């Protein structure tokens, strides 16, 4: 083989390997970035769901508290049911 051609091929092979490594590193970084974005989206979704559940629980507790107070003040079960939307059975179970 001609010495100049051999040097050229060796340099070409080295550059090609460096390029492949660069592409591989870029692909890894892209995969990590995508995984990180999915993680952040999942966290945001979980937080939103927890807030929604917390609001629902808070509203239910507020309704139960209102019904208890009305019951203690002597309001009729049917009146409490109309105001709170609770069933008579649910109101009777309140302490």
DAMO-V737708 format. One line per field, one symbol per residue. ss: DSSP state (H for helix, E for strand, L for the rest). phi: phi as a letter, one per 20 degrees, with the letter a starting at -180 (. if undefined). burial: 1 if it has 24 or more other C-alpha atoms within 12 Angstrom, else 0. A space follows every 10 residues. Layout:
ss = ???
phi = ???
burial = ???
This chain:
ss = LLHHHHHHHH HHHHHHHHHH HHHHHHHHHH HHHHHHHHHH HHHHHHHHHH HHHHHHHHHH HHHHHHHHHH HHLLLLHHHH HHHHLLLHHH HHHLL
phi = .fgfffffff ffffffffff ffffffffff ffffffffff ffffffffff ffffffffff ffffffffff ffenffffff fffenefgff ffffe
burial = 0000000000 0000000000 0000000000 0000000000 0000000000 0000000000 0011001101 1000001001 1001010000 10000
